[in-house]
Amino acid sequence: MTATSTVRAVVTAMLGLICAWTAPLSQTAANAAEVRVLASVALTSALDELTPTFERTSGNKVTTVYGLAADLRKRVLDGESADVVILTAAAMDDLQKQGKLVPGSLVNVGGTEVSVAVRAGAPKPDISSVDAFKNTLLSAKSIVYADPAKGGASGVYFVRVIDRLGLTEQLKPKTILVPGAQAAEVVAKGEAELGIAQASEIVPVAGAELAGPLPGEFAATTIFAAGIGAGAKSLDGAKALIQFLTGQEAAPILEAKGFVPR
């Protein structure tokens, strides 16, 4: 074999290897899906951390729109389409009944407790019992929670709690209402002494600390579920994302963000 033919053989072999290496990448790019997600704001921190891992391992691209569960539920009912919808289990059950989800696609992702937030470094309030919690609310200078009129799940629930405690009128003068999952941020800034929110909305906020869940009979865990939208354009991508979010790889991240995985 001449030197020229040897060089040609080597070049040909190298080109073959390059093609072999790049073919899977080209195939992955060709099969990549654009996955559109509508998700409750309570999942913001968890999904923002999990999404890059899913995109890297699947080759798919995820675009997530966050909002209050009540608002997003209405948008889906009004005809907005998404590949994956992740809202409270109650909202998802309603969407399923209305035919807005692919039958059989609904699955729980995780739950998060309605909890109390305080500013980092501040003394932890006594919420060890219902009576102690009631006294803590009465002695607090200010309390912030999601505006129930705007559909914040924890705010809707907490209004029922203070009504059952008989504190509705007494707490009004020191109540601060926020439009979404911002209670922990208000507490972190020192603008409110106590905050009531989902644990998943408290844990990721720098400057805020989780004091604990509501006590006794008022303990409540909000379950979030995922389903494939009836008008999904990327069915395989949606299935892959839900499988990832309910799998072992996502579980420790969900726990670190204040969720109890399904």
TORTIMI-668296 format. One record per residue (C-alpha): y, x negated, z negated. Coordinates in nm, 3 decimals. Example, Ala and Ser with C-alpha at 12.3 -4.5 7.8 and 13.67 -1.06 7.14 Angstrom:
BEGIN
       py       px       pz
   -0.450   -1.230   -0.780
   -0.106   -1.367   -0.714
//
This chain:
BEGIN
       py       px       pz
    0.000    0.000    0.000
    0.343   -0.139    0.096
    0.629   -0.169   -0.151
    0.811    0.110    0.029
    0.517    0.349    0.008
    0.473    0.264   -0.359
    0.837    0.349   -0.432
    0.798    0.676   -0.241
    0.488    0.763   -0.443
    0.668    0.696   -0.772
    0.970    0.902   -0.668
    0.744    1.187   -0.558
    0.561    1.178   -0.891
    0.888    1.180   -1.085
    1.018    1.473   -0.884
    0.696    1.658   -0.958
    0.739    1.598   -1.331
    1.101    1.714   -1.319
    0.997    2.033   -1.142
    0.724    2.089   -1.398
    0.970    2.045   -1.684
    1.245    2.261   -1.539
    1.026    2.543   -1.407
    0.973    2.701   -1.751
    1.346    2.674   -1.820
    1.427    2.844   -1.491
    1.172    3.113   -1.561
    1.315    3.168   -1.911
    1.667    3.196   -1.771
    1.547    3.440   -1.507
    1.373    3.652   -1.771
    1.659    3.632   -2.025
    1.780    3.970   -2.144
    2.121    4.091   -2.255
    2.058    4.282   -2.576
    2.337    4.510   -2.699
    2.325    4.600   -3.067
    2.512    4.857   -3.275
    2.481    4.765   -3.644
    2.619    4.867   -3.981
    2.881    4.632   -4.126
    2.648    4.581   -4.423
    2.432    4.361   -4.198
    2.717    4.147   -4.062
    2.646    3.827   -4.254
    2.268    3.845   -4.208
    2.278    3.921   -3.835
    2.546    3.660   -3.767
    2.316    3.395   -3.913
    1.992    3.525   -3.758
    2.121    3.590   -3.406
    2.157    3.226   -3.294
    1.797    3.154   -3.394
    1.671    3.455   -3.200
    1.878    3.361   -2.895
    1.752    3.003   -2.905
    1.384    3.093   -2.941
    1.380    3.392   -2.706
    1.630    3.289   -2.442
    1.792    3.631   -2.477
    2.163    3.694   -2.538
    2.269    3.931   -2.815
    2.601    4.114   -2.834
    2.653    4.300   -3.162
    2.912    4.565   -3.242
    2.958    4.629   -3.615
    3.093    4.945   -3.772
    3.047    5.200   -4.047
    2.711    5.374   -4.022
    2.873    5.718   -3.994
    3.103    5.605   -3.712
    2.827    5.436   -3.513
    2.594    5.733   -3.560
    2.862    5.958   -3.410
    2.919    5.721   -3.120
    2.548    5.724   -3.035
    2.535    6.102   -3.066
    2.835    6.121   -2.833
    2.645    5.924   -2.569
    2.716    5.555   -2.631
    2.416    5.347   -2.536
    2.268    5.041   -2.703
    1.944    4.851   -2.678
    1.907    4.831   -3.057
    2.067    5.046   -3.326
    2.055    4.938   -3.693
    2.198    5.185   -3.943
    2.104    5.348   -4.272
    1.760    5.506   -4.265
    1.916    5.852   -4.306
    2.143    5.802   -4.004
    1.855    5.663   -3.798
    1.631    5.958   -3.889
    1.902    6.189   -3.761
    1.938    5.996   -3.435
    1.562    6.011   -3.389
    1.562    6.389   -3.438
    1.842    6.418   -3.182
    1.639    6.224   -2.924
    1.872    5.924   -2.926
    1.598    5.669   -3.000
    1.283    5.567   -2.817
    0.999    5.759   -2.989
    0.797    5.542   -3.224
    1.047    5.254   -3.224
    1.200    5.319   -3.567
    1.118    5.056   -3.834
    1.273    4.956   -4.167
    1.451    4.619   -4.170
    1.535    4.596   -4.539
    1.718    4.748   -4.831
    2.023    4.651   -5.035
    2.132    4.782   -5.374
    2.463    4.951   -5.449
    2.611    4.692   -5.684
    2.912    4.573   -5.883
    3.125    4.279   -5.774
    3.357    4.064   -5.985
    3.578    3.769   -5.905
    3.398    3.434   -5.919
    3.430    3.285   -6.264
    3.536    3.609   -6.432
    3.335    3.740   -6.728
    3.044    3.955   -6.617
    3.097    4.321   -6.714
    2.841    4.503   -6.922
    2.650    4.727   -6.683
    2.320    4.707   -6.870
    2.302    5.082   -6.931
    2.465    5.399   -6.806
    2.684    5.421   -7.118
    2.787    5.057   -7.090
    2.865    5.105   -6.721
    3.078    5.410   -6.801
    3.276    5.215   -7.060
    3.320    4.927   -6.816
    3.465    5.160   -6.555
    3.702    5.313   -6.810
    3.824    4.975   -6.934
    3.865    4.817   -6.589
    4.223    4.775   -6.471
    4.131    4.848   -6.109
    3.825    4.943   -5.904
    3.781    4.908   -5.528
    3.520    5.067   -5.304
    3.474    5.192   -4.949
    3.670    5.505   -4.862
    3.411    5.786   -4.856
    3.631    5.981   -4.614
    3.570    5.708   -4.358
    3.193    5.713   -4.404
    3.125    5.399   -4.609
    2.774    5.457   -4.746
    2.832    5.286   -5.083
    3.164    5.468   -5.125
    3.007    5.805   -5.051
    2.740    5.733   -5.310
    2.978    5.597   -5.576
    3.199    5.906   -5.558
    2.895    6.111   -5.654
    2.823    5.871   -5.940
    3.170    5.897   -6.096
    3.159    6.274   -6.052
    2.831    6.288   -6.247
    2.986    6.064   -6.512
    3.283    6.301   -6.536
    3.529    6.024   -6.452
    3.677    6.143   -6.124
    4.026    6.220   -6.254
    4.038    5.931   -6.503
    3.959    5.669   -6.238
    4.193    5.798   -5.967
    4.506    5.608   -6.085
    4.328    5.272   -6.070
    4.117    5.326   -5.759
    4.167    5.122   -5.442
    4.000    5.251   -5.126
    3.922    5.025   -4.831
    3.817    5.138   -4.482
    3.493    4.940   -4.461
    3.291    4.660   -4.620
    3.594    4.490   -4.772
    3.558    4.567   -5.144
    3.422    4.223   -5.233
    3.704    4.053   -5.040
    3.963    4.249   -5.237
    3.795    4.143   -5.561
    3.776    3.780   -5.447
    4.152    3.780   -5.387
    4.213    3.907   -5.740
    4.354    4.236   -5.615
    4.094    4.444   -5.802
    3.895    4.376   -6.117
    3.575    4.548   -6.009
    3.425    4.629   -5.671
    3.145    4.866   -5.580
    2.957    4.780   -5.261
    2.620    4.701   -5.113
    2.480    4.375   -5.249
    2.469    4.248   -4.889
    2.846    4.299   -4.869
    2.907    4.103   -5.191
    2.672    3.803   -5.176
    2.823    3.637   -4.863
    3.187    3.663   -4.981
    3.333    3.339   -5.117
    3.523    3.403   -5.438
    3.320    3.710   -5.533
    3.010    3.731   -5.751
    2.734    3.987   -5.776
    2.740    4.128   -6.131
    2.432    4.340   -6.067
    2.313    4.678   -5.941
    2.420    5.012   -6.082
    2.213    5.086   -6.393
    1.949    5.341   -6.486
    1.954    5.673   -6.308
    2.236    5.557   -6.082
    2.041    5.268   -5.931
    2.027    5.314   -5.556
    1.890    5.108   -5.269
    2.023    5.174   -4.921
    1.750    5.125   -4.663
    1.850    5.005   -4.318
    1.631    5.075   -4.018
    1.630    4.958   -3.657
    1.534    5.150   -3.348
    1.554    5.118   -2.972
    1.823    5.326   -2.810
    1.701    5.601   -2.579
    1.915    5.457   -2.300
    1.817    5.095   -2.360
    1.865    4.873   -2.056
    1.663    4.586   -2.200
    1.350    4.738   -2.351
    1.159    4.410   -2.386
    1.460    4.234   -2.535
    1.509    4.516   -2.784
    1.143    4.503   -2.889
    1.162    4.127   -2.932
    1.475    4.145   -3.147
    1.333    4.412   -3.379
    1.009    4.217   -3.411
    1.209    3.907   -3.504
    1.424    4.088   -3.762
    1.118    4.233   -3.934
    0.917    3.910   -3.920
    0.855    3.625   -4.161
    1.123    3.398   -4.015
    1.403    3.646   -4.088
    1.283    3.746   -4.437
    1.431    3.451   -4.635
    1.768    3.487   -4.461
    1.779    3.859   -4.541
    1.697    3.782   -4.905
    1.970    3.519   -4.923
    2.219    3.774   -4.790
    2.144    4.036   -5.054
    1.863    4.230   -4.887
    1.512    4.309   -4.996
    1.308    4.273   -4.672
    1.098    4.570   -4.572
//
